[in-house]
Amino acid sequence: MKRILMLAAGIAALAAPLAVSAQDLAVTNATLAKGDGSEPITGATVVVRGGKVVAAGVGVAVPAGIPTVDGTGKWVTPGLFSALTDLGLWDVEAVSDSNDTEADESPFNAALDVVPALNPASEHIAVSREGGVTRASVSPANGNSIFAGQGALIDLGEGARIVDAPRAFQYVTLSERGARIAGGSRVAAYVVLHNALAEASALAAAPAGAARASDSMLTHADARALAPVVAGAQPLYVQVERAADIRAVLGLKQEFPKLRLVLVGASEGWLVAKDIAAAGVPVITMPMRDLPDAFEALGSTQSNVGRMVQAGVKVAIGMFAGENQPRRAPEQAGNLVALTKLPGATGLTWGQAFAAITSVPAEISGMGGKEGVLAPGAVGDVVLWDGDPLELSSAPVAVYIDGVKQPFDSHQVRLRERYKDLDHTYKPKAYDW
C-alpha cells in the first residue's frame, strides 16, 4: 500500500508542472486585435502565463520555456464573448425532452435558474467553441410570464465546470410577445412588471418571517429572486423594441433608482439614442434586423447600431439563439464594417465592430477588463485565425481557454472527417457520372 501511495505521489508531482505549462502560451509575429476597440496591429506577440494574459503588443519578449506558436500570416484575438445565447439548454430544439430553454407550464418564472439545466457536453457548445467563442451569457426564454428567469455566464472550455457566474442577470420581455403573455396589451405588461418590482421591494424591506400582503401575486420564490434586481445587485435585461417602449423602460429608474437596466433588441434604439446614452444604459442587439416584420420594428435599420454608438451608447452584438448561432457573430460585426462604405449608412470601424463581439458584451455582463480583451490580467482566452476574423473566408485554427488548447472534435468535425475521403470503388452504377 505504501508503494502505491508513493507511486501516486510521484505521478502527481510529474503532472503538476505539466498542468502549469499547459496554461502558458506565446503567439508571435501575428496580426493582433486586442478587442478593446483599437485597430489591428501587425508583427505582434501575446504571452499567457498561468492562464492569464501578461503581455500583448509589438516588441513583447517571450520568457524562456514558454510554449510558442508562430503566428506568421495569422491573426490572434481574444475569444468571442457571445451575449444572450441558449448554449447548453437544448440538444434538438423540436424535441421537448431535450429542450430546457423555457418552462411555459411552471408556476415559477423569475426564480427559474438556467444553471441546473446546462449541459457541458452539448454539441452546440463544442461547435461554438470551434468557431472562436470562449465565453457566453446564457438566457432562458419566456414561457407563460414576461419574466423568463435568471441567466448565467459560462466559459466554453472542455470539461464539466462551465459556469463562471450563476444568476448573473434577470430577463424580462416587454415586446409585443410580452404584451400578449401579460394579458393582451402593453398596459398589462407594464403593470405586471411594476407590481413585481414593488412586491420584491416590499419583501426585501420586511423583517425576516413577516407575512406578505394578502394580495401578493408573485410566488415567494419569484419575489425573492427579484429582490437583487431592485437592490441593483443583479442586472435586469429588458427586451424592448420600439422607441416609445424604450422611453417607458428608461422611466422605471425614477421609481426604482437602483435598477441596472440593459436593453435587449432595441430595433428602434437609434430614434432615442440620446436618451439611452444619457441614462447610461447599454444595449444588446442583433444588428442586421432591418425589415419591418412587426409594428414594434417599423423603424428598424441596419444603421441602428452605428447610430447608437455614434450617440454614445454602449452596444454589444448578441441574441444568438436557435438557428442564429454564436459563431456567426463575426459575420454580423463584419457587416457593420461594410456599412461604412455604403452612402447614407452608419456603421462601425473594424475595431469598434470587433469590440462589439468581445470586450463590450463582457463589460455589459460585468466582466469588463477580465474577458474579451488581450490585456494584462485578462483571462487567457486566445484564438488564432487563418485570416481577418471579420471576413467570411476566415476561420479559427486554434482556440485556447485559460491558456489551455481546446479540441476540434465536435460531431460536425467528426462527420466531415468520416465522409470527406470515401472509397468510391463500389459506388452504384447510377453514380458513374
Backbone hydrogen bonds in HBPLUS format (Angstrom, degrees):
<---DONOR---> <-ACCEPTOR-->    atom                        ^
c    i                          cat <-CA-CA->   ^        H-A-AA   ^      H-
h    n   atom  resd res      DA  || num        DHA   H-A  angle D-A-AA Bond
n    s   type  num  typ     dist DA aas  dist angle  dist       angle   num
A0005-LEU N   A0001-MET O   2.99 MM   4  6.31 159.2  2.03 151.1 156.3     1
A0006-MET N   A0002-LYS O   2.95 MM   4  6.20 154.9  2.01 146.0 152.9     2
A0007-LEU N   A0003-ARG O   2.87 MM   4  6.09 155.7  1.93 147.7 154.4     3
A0008-ALA N   A0004-ILE O   2.88 MM   4  6.13 158.9  1.92 150.0 156.0     4
A0009-ALA N   A0005-LEU O   2.92 MM   4  6.13 154.8  1.98 145.2 152.2     5
A0010-GLY N   A0006-MET O   2.93 MM   4  6.16 151.2  2.02 143.5 151.4     6
A0011-ILE N   A0007-LEU O   2.94 MM   4  6.25 157.8  1.99 151.5 156.9     7
A0012-ALA N   A0008-ALA O   2.97 MM   4  6.19 159.3  2.01 148.3 154.0     8
A0013-ALA N   A0009-ALA O   2.96 MM   4  6.19 151.7  2.05 143.6 151.3     9
A0014-LEU N   A0010-GLY O   3.01 MM   4  6.31 151.2  2.10 145.5 153.0    10
A0015-ALA N   A0011-ILE O   2.89 MM   4  6.11 150.1  1.98 147.3 156.1    11
A0016-ALA N   A0012-ALA O   2.98 MM   4  6.12 144.6  2.11 146.8 154.6    12
A0019-ALA N   A0015-ALA O   2.94 MM   4  6.21 152.6  2.01 157.0 164.5    13
A0020-VAL N   A0016-ALA O   3.16 MM   4  6.49 155.4  2.22 150.7 157.2    14
A0021-SER N   A0017-PRO O   2.90 MM   4  6.09 168.0  1.92 151.3 154.4    15
A0022-ALA N   A0018-LEU O   2.94 MM   4  6.04 141.6  2.09 141.4 151.7    16
A0023-GLN N   A0020-VAL O   2.96 MM   3  5.40 151.6  2.04 109.8 118.7    17
A0024-ASP N   A0021-SER O   3.04 MM   3  5.03 163.9  2.06 106.6 110.4    18
A0051-GLY N   A0023-GLN O   3.03 MM  28  4.78 152.8  2.10 136.2 130.4    19
A0025-LEU N   A0048-VAL O   2.81 MM  23  4.92 157.2  1.86 140.9 142.4    20
A0048-VAL N   A0025-LEU O   2.65 MM  23  4.92 168.1  1.66 160.9 161.2    21
A0026-ALA N   A0067-PRO O   2.96 MM  41  6.22 129.6  2.22 156.9 163.0    22
A0069-VAL N   A0026-ALA O   2.73 MM  43  6.13 157.3  1.78 158.4 166.0    23
A0027-VAL N   A0046-VAL O   2.90 MM  19  5.20 154.3  1.97 145.9 154.4    24
A0046-VAL N   A0027-VAL O   2.87 MM  19  5.20 153.5  1.94 146.4 155.3    25
A0028-THR N   A0069-VAL O   3.00 MM  41  6.38 161.3  2.04 165.0 170.6    26
A0071-GLY N   A0028-THR O   2.65 MM  43  5.31 148.9  1.75 150.6 161.3    27
A0030-ALA N   A0044-ALA O   3.06 MM  14  5.25 163.2  2.09 144.1 142.9    28
A0044-ALA N   A0030-ALA O   2.82 MM  14  5.25 166.5  1.84 155.4 152.2    29
A0031-THR N   A0074-LYS O   2.97 MM  43  6.29 173.2  1.97 155.5 156.4    30
A0076-VAL N   A0031-THR O   2.80 MM  45  6.11 158.4  1.85 157.1 160.4    31
A0032-LEU N   A0041-ILE O   2.67 MM   9  5.25 157.3  1.72 167.1 165.9    32
A0041-ILE N   A0032-LEU O   2.94 MM   9  5.25 153.1  2.01 141.7 149.3    33
A0033-ALA N   A0076-VAL O   3.10 MM  43  6.43 163.7  2.13 162.5 165.2    34
A0374-LEU N   A0034-LYS O   2.93 MM 340  4.88 141.6  2.07 135.3 143.1    35
A0045-THR N   A0057-GLY O   2.80 MM  12  5.49 162.9  1.83 145.6 148.0    36
A0057-GLY N   A0045-THR O   2.94 MM  12  5.49 158.2  1.99 152.2 158.5    37
A0047-VAL N   A0055-ALA O   2.89 MM   8  5.24 168.1  1.91 150.9 150.8    38
A0054-VAL N   A0047-VAL O   2.89 MM   7  5.77 173.2  1.89 154.9 156.7    39
A0049-ARG N   A0052-LYS O   2.81 MM   3  5.42 152.9  1.89 163.6 159.4    40
A0052-LYS N   A0049-ARG O   3.08 MM   3  5.42 166.3  2.10 113.9 118.3    41
A0380-GLY N   A0051-GLY O   2.75 MM 329  4.94 144.3  1.87 147.2 135.6    42
A0053-VAL N   A0378-ALA O   2.84 MM 325  5.42 167.5  1.86 157.4 161.8    43
A0377-GLY N   A0053-VAL O   2.82 MM 324  5.56 157.2  1.87 163.6 157.6    44
A0074-LYS N   A0071-GLY O   2.85 MM   3  5.15 157.0  1.91 140.1 138.2    45
A0075-TRP N   A0385-TRP O   3.09 MM 310  5.02 158.7  2.14 130.7 137.4    46
A0385-TRP N   A0075-TRP O   2.78 MM 310  5.02 165.7  1.80 150.6 155.6    47
A0077-THR N   A0383-VAL O   2.95 MM 306  5.30 158.8  2.00 150.0 157.0    48
A0383-VAL N   A0077-THR O   2.85 MM 306  5.30 164.5  1.87 155.4 157.4    49
A0080-LEU N   A0132-GLY O   2.89 MM  52  5.87 171.7  1.89 151.8 151.8    50
A0134-THR N   A0080-LEU O   3.07 MM  54  5.79 155.9  2.13 143.5 148.7    51
A0135-ARG N   A0080-LEU O   3.39 MM  55  6.64 169.6  2.40 157.6 156.5    52
A0081-PHE N   A0357-ILE O   2.90 MM 276  5.78 159.8  1.94 142.2 147.9    53
A0082-SER N   A0135-ARG O   2.95 MM  53  6.38 159.4  1.99 147.6 144.8    54
A0137-SER N   A0082-SER O   2.98 MM  55  6.47 152.8  2.06 158.3 159.6    55
A0319-MET N   A0083-ALA O   2.92 MM 236  6.28 135.5  2.12 138.1 151.8    56
A0320-PHE N   A0084-LEU O   2.86 MM 236  6.03 121.4  2.20 138.7 155.3    57
A0085-THR N   A0137-SER O   2.80 MM  52  6.09 156.3  1.86 154.3 162.5    58
A0139-SER N   A0085-THR O   2.86 MM  54  6.00 162.3  1.90 170.4 170.1    59
A0089-LEU N   A0086-ASP O   3.10 MM   3  5.60 160.2  2.14 137.9 137.6    60
A0119-ASN N   A0088-GLY O   2.99 MM  31  4.73 142.6  2.14 117.2 128.9    61
A0100-ASP N   A0089-LEU O   2.74 MM  11  5.15 168.5  1.75 166.7 169.0    62
A0091-ASP N   A0098-SER O   3.06 MM   7  5.49 138.9  2.24 130.9 143.2    63
A0095-VAL N   A0092-VAL O   2.99 MM   3  5.42 156.4  2.05 115.9 123.6    64
A0098-SER N   A0095-VAL O   2.96 MM   3  5.66 152.8  2.04 120.7 128.5    65
A0099-ASN N   A0096-SER O   3.11 MM   3  4.94 166.2  2.13 105.6 109.2    66
A0141-ALA N   A0101-THR O   2.70 MM  40  5.48 173.3  1.70 152.3 151.7    67
A0106-SER N   A0103-ALA O   3.26 MM   3  5.45 169.8  2.27 113.0 114.7    68
A0112-LEU N   A0109-ASN O   3.04 MM   3  5.43 158.1  2.09 113.5 120.3    69
A0150-GLN N   A0112-LEU O   2.70 MM  38  5.98 168.7  1.71 160.9 163.8    70
A0114-VAL N   A0150-GLN O   3.28 MM  36  6.48 164.6  2.31 171.5 170.5    71
A0117-ALA N   A0114-VAL O   2.98 MM   3  5.61 140.7  2.14 121.0 132.0    72
A0118-LEU N   A0115-VAL O   3.14 MM   3  5.38 152.6  2.22 110.7 118.5    73
A0122-SER N   A0119-ASN O   3.07 MM   3  5.51 163.7  2.10 120.4 121.9    74
A0125-ILE N   A0122-SER O   3.15 MM   3  5.46 133.4  2.37 102.9 113.8    75
A0126-ALA N   A0122-SER O   3.38 MM   4  6.82 159.1  2.43 145.3 150.1    76
A0127-VAL N   A0123-GLU O   2.87 MM   4  6.05 165.9  1.89 154.5 157.9    77
A0128-SER N   A0124-HIS O   3.04 MM   4  6.04 157.1  2.09 137.1 143.7    78
A0129-ARG N   A0125-ILE O   2.91 MM   4  6.07 156.2  1.97 148.8 155.7    79
A0130-GLU N   A0126-ALA O   3.08 MM   4  6.34 155.0  2.14 146.5 152.5    80
A0131-GLY N   A0128-SER O   2.96 MM   3  4.95 136.6  2.15  95.9 109.2    81
A0133-VAL N   A0128-SER O   3.11 MM   5  5.52 161.2  2.14 147.3 141.7    82
A0132-GLY N   A0129-ARG O   2.99 MM   3  5.26 163.0  2.02 112.6 115.4    83
A0156-LEU N   A0134-THR O   2.92 MM  22  5.09 158.0  1.97 135.7 136.3    84
A0136-ALA N   A0154-ILE O   3.01 MM  18  5.44 154.1  2.08 150.0 151.4    85
A0154-ILE N   A0136-ALA O   2.83 MM  18  5.44 168.5  1.84 163.6 167.4    86
A0138-VAL N   A0152-ALA O   2.76 MM  14  5.32 167.2  1.77 164.7 168.5    87
A0152-ALA N   A0138-VAL O   2.99 MM  14  5.32 146.0  2.11 141.7 151.4    88
A0173-THR N   A0146-ILE O   2.90 MM  27  5.23 152.2  1.98 140.3 149.0    89
A0148-ALA N   A0171-TYR O   2.89 MM  23  5.48 163.6  1.91 147.4 152.9    90
A0171-TYR N   A0149-GLY O   2.97 MM  22  5.71 155.2  2.03 158.1 165.8    91
A0151-GLY N   A0169-PHE O   2.89 MM  18  5.41 147.5  2.00 144.2 154.1    92
A0168-ALA N   A0151-GLY O   2.78 MM  17  5.67 141.9  1.92 146.5 153.1    93
A0153-LEU N   A0165-ALA O   2.91 MM  12  4.98 163.4  1.94 141.8 147.2    94
A0164-ASP N   A0153-LEU O   2.75 MM  11  5.35 153.6  1.82 138.9 146.0    95
A0165-ALA N   A0153-LEU O   3.13 MM  12  4.98 160.6  2.17 133.6 133.8    96
A0155-ASP N   A0162-ILE O   2.78 MM   7  5.17 152.1  1.86 145.4 155.0    97
A0170-GLN N   A0235-PRO O   2.95 MM  65  6.32 164.5  1.97 160.8 165.1    98
A0237-TYR N   A0170-GLN O   2.74 MM  67  5.96 162.4  1.77 175.9 177.0    99
A0172-VAL N   A0237-TYR O   2.89 MM  65  6.23 160.4  1.93 171.6 177.1   100
A0239-GLN N   A0172-VAL O   2.86 MM  67  6.32 163.3  1.89 155.5 160.0   101
A0174-LEU N   A0239-GLN O   2.81 MM  65  5.77 171.6  1.81 158.4 161.4   102
A0178-GLY N   A0175-SER O   3.03 MM   3  4.93 114.0  2.48  92.0 108.1   103
A0179-ALA N   A0175-SER O   2.99 MM   4  6.39 148.5  2.10 148.3 156.8   104
A0180-ARG N   A0176-GLU O   3.12 MM   4  6.48 150.9  2.21 143.5 150.6   105
A0181-ILE N   A0177-ARG O   2.93 MM   4  6.23 161.1  1.97 154.0 159.0   106
A0182-ALA N   A0178-GLY O   2.96 MM   4  6.08 157.2  2.01 148.6 154.3   107
A0184-GLY N   A0179-ALA O   2.77 MM   5  5.36 146.7  1.88 151.9 149.8   108
A0183-GLY N   A0180-ARG O   3.36 MM   3  5.52 149.7  2.45 100.2 108.6   109
A0189-ALA N   A0185-SER O   3.25 MM   4  6.61 158.7  2.29 144.1 150.1   110
A0190-TYR N   A0186-ARG O   2.94 MM   4  6.13 165.2  1.96 161.2 161.9   111
A0191-VAL N   A0187-VAL O   3.21 MM   4  6.42 151.1  2.30 141.5 149.4   112
A0192-VAL N   A0188-ALA O   2.92 MM   4  6.16 160.6  1.96 154.5 159.6   113
A0193-LEU N   A0189-ALA O   2.99 MM   4  6.25 162.7  2.02 149.4 153.8   114
A0194-HIS N   A0190-TYR O   2.87 MM   4  5.95 169.8  1.88 147.7 151.2   115
A0195-ASN N   A0191-VAL O   2.84 MM   4  5.87 165.3  1.86 150.4 155.1   116
A0196-ALA N   A0192-VAL O   3.00 MM   4  6.10 155.5  2.06 143.8 150.7   117
A0197-LEU N   A0193-LEU O   3.02 MM   4  6.31 163.7  2.05 156.7 160.1   118
A0198-ALA N   A0194-HIS O   2.96 MM   4  6.15 153.8  2.02 147.2 155.1   119
A0199-GLU N   A0195-ASN O   2.85 MM   4  6.09 159.3  1.89 152.1 157.2   120
A0200-ALA N   A0196-ALA O   2.97 MM   4  6.16 156.9  2.02 147.4 153.9   121
A0201-SER N   A0197-LEU O   2.98 MM   4  6.16 153.1  2.05 142.1 149.3   122
A0202-ALA N   A0198-ALA O   2.97 MM   4  6.22 157.3  2.03 148.3 154.3   123
A0203-LEU N   A0199-GLU O   2.95 MM   4  6.16 158.4  1.99 148.6 154.1   124
A0204-ALA N   A0200-ALA O   2.98 MM   4  6.15 160.5  2.02 147.6 152.9   125
A0205-ALA N   A0201-SER O   3.05 MM   4  6.23 144.5  2.18 143.4 152.5   126
A0206-ALA N   A0202-ALA O   3.05 MM   4  6.11 126.9  2.34 140.4 153.2   127
A0206-ALA N   A0203-LEU O   3.29 MM   3  5.20 140.2  2.46  95.1 105.9   128
A0210-ALA N   A0207-PRO O   3.04 MM   3  5.52 161.7  2.07 138.5 138.2   129
A0216-SER N   A0213-ALA O   3.14 MM   3  5.49 157.4  2.19 120.0 119.0   130
A0223-ALA N   A0219-THR O   3.01 MM   4  6.28 162.9  2.04 156.9 161.4   131
A0224-ARG N   A0220-HIS O   2.96 MM   4  6.16 159.3  2.01 149.9 155.6   132
A0225-ALA N   A0221-ALA O   2.97 MM   4  6.16 150.0  2.06 141.1 149.7   133
A0226-LEU N   A0222-ASP O   3.09 MM   4  6.35 136.6  2.29 141.5 152.0   134
A0226-LEU N   A0223-ALA O   3.24 MM   3  5.24 131.1  2.49  93.9 106.3   135
A0227-ALA N   A0224-ARG O   3.21 MM   3  5.22 148.6  2.32  99.0 108.2   136
A0229-VAL N   A0226-LEU O   3.00 MM   3  5.12 128.1  2.28 100.0 114.6   137
A0230-VAL N   A0226-LEU O   3.22 MM   4  6.67 158.7  2.27 161.6 164.2   138
A0231-ALA N   A0227-ALA O   3.11 MM   4  6.26 140.1  2.27 144.7 156.3   139
A0233-ALA N   A0228-PRO O   2.78 MM   5  4.88 133.1  1.99 154.3 159.5   140
A0234-GLN N   A0228-PRO O   3.08 MM   6  5.27 141.0  2.24 122.1 116.9   141
A0232-GLY N   A0229-VAL O   3.08 MM   3  5.20 155.4  2.14 103.1 110.9   142
A0236-LEU N   A0260-ARG O   2.92 MM  24  5.96 160.9  1.96 141.3 147.0   143
A0262-VAL N   A0236-LEU O   3.02 MM  26  6.14 142.6  2.17 150.9 144.8   144
A0238-VAL N   A0262-VAL O   2.83 MM  24  6.12 163.8  1.86 166.6 171.9   145
A0264-VAL N   A0238-VAL O   2.82 MM  26  5.64 156.6  1.88 142.6 137.5   146
A0240-VAL N   A0264-VAL O   2.98 MM  24  6.11 154.2  2.04 161.5 164.3   147
A0266-ALA N   A0240-VAL O   2.76 MM  26  5.63 148.7  1.85 157.3 156.3   148
A0268-GLU N   A0241-GLU O   3.03 MM  27  5.97 162.9  2.06 150.0 149.9   149
A0246-ILE N   A0242-ARG O   3.04 MM   4  6.35 151.3  2.12 152.0 161.0   150
A0247-ARG N   A0243-ALA O   3.08 MM   4  6.42 159.0  2.13 154.1 158.4   151
A0248-ALA N   A0244-ALA O   3.15 MM   4  6.44 153.1  2.23 141.6 148.8   152
A0249-VAL N   A0245-ASP O   2.96 MM   4  6.26 154.1  2.03 149.9 156.3   153
A0250-LEU N   A0246-ILE O   2.97 MM   4  6.25 164.6  2.00 155.0 158.8   154
A0251-GLY N   A0247-ARG O   3.07 MM   4  6.27 139.3  2.24 139.7 150.6   155
A0252-LEU N   A0249-VAL O   2.98 MM   3  5.39 157.3  2.03 111.7 118.8   156
A0253-LYS N   A0250-LEU O   3.43 MM   3  6.20 159.4  2.48 116.6 120.0   157
A0254-GLN N   A0251-GLY O   3.10 MM   3  5.71 162.5  2.13 115.9 121.3   158
A0255-GLU N   A0252-LEU O   3.15 MM   3  5.80 136.7  2.35 113.6 122.1   159
A0256-PHE N   A0252-LEU O   2.92 MM   4  6.06 160.0  1.96 152.7 158.7   160
A0259-LEU N   A0256-PHE O   3.13 MM   3  5.89 170.2  2.14 127.1 129.6   161
A0263-LEU N   A0282-PRO O   2.99 MM  19  6.32 160.6  2.03 163.6 157.7   162
A0284-ILE N   A0263-LEU O   2.81 MM  21  6.25 156.4  1.87 161.6 169.7   163
A0265-GLY N   A0284-ILE O   2.82 MM  19  6.23 159.1  1.86 158.3 163.0   164
A0269-GLY N   A0266-ALA O   2.89 MM   3  4.74 156.6  1.95 114.7 113.3   165
A0271-LEU N   A0268-GLU O   3.05 MM   3  5.69 148.6  2.15 116.1 124.2   166
A0272-VAL N   A0269-GLY O   3.03 MM   3  5.45 145.6  2.15 110.2 119.7   167
A0275-ASP N   A0272-VAL O   3.05 MM   3  5.36 121.8  2.40 104.7 119.0   168
A0276-ILE N   A0272-VAL O   3.06 MM   4  6.41 158.9  2.10 155.7 162.1   169
A0277-ALA N   A0273-ALA O   2.90 MM   4  6.08 165.5  1.93 152.9 156.9   170
A0278-ALA N   A0274-LYS O   2.93 MM   4  6.03 157.8  1.98 142.0 148.4   171
A0279-ALA N   A0275-ASP O   3.06 MM   4  6.23 144.4  2.19 141.8 150.6   172
A0281-VAL N   A0276-ILE O   3.35 MM   5  5.75 165.8  2.37 157.9 157.1   173
A0280-GLY N   A0277-ALA O   3.01 MM   3  5.05 146.7  2.12  99.8 110.3   174
A0283-VAL N   A0314-LYS O   2.89 MM  31  6.27 157.5  1.94 162.4 168.8   175
A0316-ALA N   A0283-VAL O   2.84 MM  33  6.25 160.8  1.88 157.6 163.8   176
A0285-THR N   A0316-ALA O   2.98 MM  31  6.43 162.4  2.01 165.9 168.1   177
A0318-GLY N   A0285-THR O   2.88 MM  33  5.45 160.5  1.92 138.0 141.8   178
A0293-ASP N   A0291-LEU O   2.75 MM   2  5.43 137.8  1.93 106.1  93.2   179
A0297-ALA N   A0294-ALA O   2.97 MM   3  5.28 159.9  2.01 110.8 117.3   180
A0300-SER N   A0297-ALA O   3.09 MM   3  5.20 162.9  2.12 116.2 115.6   181
A0304-ASN N   A0301-THR O   3.06 MM   3  5.40 159.5  2.10 115.3 117.3   182
A0307-ARG N   A0303-SER O   2.92 MM   4  6.01 163.5  1.95 159.1 163.2   183
A0308-MET N   A0304-ASN O   3.04 MM   4  6.24 155.8  2.10 147.8 154.5   184
A0309-VAL N   A0305-VAL O   2.89 MM   4  6.11 169.7  1.90 162.3 164.8   185
A0310-GLN N   A0306-GLY O   2.93 MM   4  6.02 155.3  1.99 142.6 150.0   186
A0311-ALA N   A0307-ARG O   3.11 MM   4  6.29 135.1  2.32 134.7 145.4   187
A0311-ALA N   A0308-MET O   3.03 MM   3  5.07 128.7  2.31  95.9 109.7   188
A0313-VAL N   A0308-MET O   2.99 MM   5  5.34 165.9  2.01 143.8 140.6   189
A0312-GLY N   A0309-VAL O   2.94 MM   3  5.07 155.1  2.01 105.0 113.1   190
A0317-ILE N   A0356-ALA O   2.92 MM  39  5.53 170.3  1.93 139.1 141.9   191
A0324-ASN N   A0321-ALA O   3.10 MM   3  5.33 147.0  2.21 137.9 131.4   192
A0325-GLN N   A0323-GLU O   3.04 MM   2  5.58 119.4  2.43 109.6  93.1   193
A0328-ARG N   A0325-GLN O   2.99 MM   3  5.69 163.8  2.02 122.1 126.8   194
A0329-ALA N   A0326-PRO O   3.10 MM   3  5.75 160.7  2.14 124.9 125.6   195
A0331-GLU N   A0328-ARG O   3.07 MM   3  5.34 124.4  2.39 104.8 118.8   196
A0332-GLN N   A0328-ARG O   3.23 MM   4  6.65 155.4  2.30 152.7 159.3   197
A0333-ALA N   A0329-ALA O   2.95 MM   4  6.25 164.0  1.97 158.9 163.3   198
A0334-GLY N   A0330-PRO O   2.78 MM   4  5.86 157.2  1.83 146.2 153.0   199
A0335-ASN N   A0331-GLU O   3.11 MM   4  6.32 147.6  2.22 143.4 150.6   200
A0336-LEU N   A0333-ALA O   3.07 MM   3  5.25 125.6  2.38  99.1 112.9   201
A0337-VAL N   A0333-ALA O   3.26 MM   4  6.70 143.5  2.40 144.6 154.4   202
A0337-VAL N   A0334-GLY O   3.17 MM   3  5.13 124.1  2.50  93.2 107.1   203
A0338-ALA N   A0334-GLY O   3.02 MM   4  6.35 155.6  2.08 146.6 153.4   204
A0339-LEU N   A0335-ASN O   3.04 MM   4  6.30 137.7  2.23 140.2 150.8   205
A0348-LEU N   A0336-LEU O   3.10 MM  12  5.55 154.5  2.16 115.0 121.4   206
A0340-THR N   A0337-VAL O   3.12 MM   3  5.69 150.9  2.21 112.1 119.7   207
A0341-LYS N   A0338-ALA O   3.03 MM   3  5.70 162.0  2.06 118.3 124.0   208
A0342-LEU N   A0339-LEU O   3.02 MM   3  5.11 165.8  2.04 109.7 113.7   209
A0345-ALA N   A0342-LEU O   3.04 MM   3  5.54 164.4  2.07 136.9 140.2   210
A0353-ALA N   A0349-THR O   2.92 MM   4  6.09 165.5  1.94 157.2 161.1   211
A0354-PHE N   A0350-TRP O   2.95 MM   4  6.17 162.2  1.98 155.4 159.9   212
A0355-ALA N   A0351-GLY O   2.99 MM   4  6.10 153.1  2.06 142.7 150.5   213
A0356-ALA N   A0352-GLN O   3.06 MM   4  6.28 137.1  2.25 139.9 151.0   214
A0356-ALA N   A0353-ALA O   3.16 MM   3  5.11 127.4  2.45  91.7 105.3   215
A0357-ILE N   A0354-PHE O   3.14 MM   3  5.53 161.3  2.18 109.1 114.9   216
A0358-THR N   A0355-ALA O   3.11 MM   3  4.92 164.7  2.14 102.7 107.1   217
A0360-VAL N   A0355-ALA O   2.90 MM   5  5.67 164.7  1.92 147.5 150.8   218
A0362-ALA N   A0358-THR O   3.34 MM   4  6.45 149.5  2.44 140.8 149.5   219
A0363-GLU N   A0359-SER O   2.84 MM   4  6.09 151.7  1.92 149.6 157.0   220
A0364-ILE N   A0360-VAL O   2.96 MM   4  6.25 164.2  1.99 157.5 161.2   221
A0365-SER N   A0361-PRO O   3.04 MM   4  6.14 145.0  2.17 138.5 147.3   222
A0367-MET N   A0362-ALA O   2.76 MM   5  4.98 146.5  1.87 163.7 153.0   223
A0366-GLY N   A0363-GLU O   3.00 MM   3  5.14 150.7  2.08 103.8 113.1   224
A0370-LYS N   A0367-MET O   3.04 MM   3  5.48 154.9  2.11 128.4 135.7   225
A0371-GLU N   A0367-MET O   3.19 MM   4  5.93 145.2  2.32 172.1 169.8   226
A0379-VAL N   A0370-LYS O   2.80 MM   9  5.84 169.3  1.81 159.4 156.0   227
A0378-ALA N   A0375-ALA O   3.01 MM   3  5.72 166.3  2.03 149.1 151.1   228
A0403-GLY N   A0380-GLY O   2.78 MM  23  4.84 145.6  1.89 137.8 129.9   229
A0382-VAL N   A0400-TYR O   2.89 MM  18  5.01 140.9  2.05 127.7 140.3   230
A0400-TYR N   A0382-VAL O   2.76 MM  18  5.01 158.7  1.81 159.3 164.0   231
A0384-LEU N   A0398-ALA O   2.91 MM  14  5.17 170.8  1.91 153.6 156.6   232
A0397-VAL N   A0384-LEU O   2.69 MM  13  5.70 171.6  1.70 160.8 162.2   233
A0398-ALA N   A0384-LEU O   3.34 MM  14  5.17 146.7  2.46 142.3 140.8   234
A0386-ASP N   A0395-ALA O   3.07 MM   9  5.94 158.8  2.11 154.0 157.3   235
A0391-GLU N   A0388-ASP O   2.99 MM   3  5.52 164.2  2.01 123.3 125.9   236
A0394-SER N   A0391-GLU O   3.08 MM   3  5.60 166.7  2.10 117.7 121.9   237
A0406-GLN N   A0399-VAL O   2.80 MM   7  5.63 165.3  1.82 173.4 168.9   238
A0401-ILE N   A0404-VAL O   2.94 MM   3  5.21 156.5  1.99 141.2 139.6   239
A0404-VAL N   A0401-ILE O   3.00 MM   3  5.21 164.4  2.03 111.3 114.4   240
A0414-ARG N   A0410-SER O   2.97 MM   4  6.31 162.4  2.00 156.3 161.3   241
A0415-LEU N   A0411-HIS O   2.96 MM   4  6.15 155.7  2.02 147.2 153.6   242
A0416-ARG N   A0412-GLN O   3.01 MM   4  6.24 155.5  2.07 144.8 151.6   243
A0417-GLU N   A0413-VAL O   2.96 MM   4  6.25 165.0  1.98 154.8 158.1   244
A0418-ARG N   A0414-ARG O   2.94 MM   4  6.06 146.2  2.05 141.0 150.8   245
A0419-TYR N   A0415-LEU O   3.08 MM   4  6.22 154.2  2.15 150.9 155.4   246
A0420-LYS N   A0416-ARG O   2.99 MM   4  5.71 134.7  2.20 152.5 159.4   247
A0427-LYS N   A0424-HIS O   3.41 MM   3  5.45 156.4  2.47 115.9 111.1   248
A0431-TYR N   A0428-PRO O   2.94 MM   3  5.77 166.7  1.96 124.5 128.9   249
A0432-ASP N   A0429-LYS O   2.95 MM   3  5.33 167.0  1.97 123.4 123.2   250
A0433-TRP N   A0431-TYR O   2.90 MM   2  5.62 135.4  2.10 104.7  91.6   251
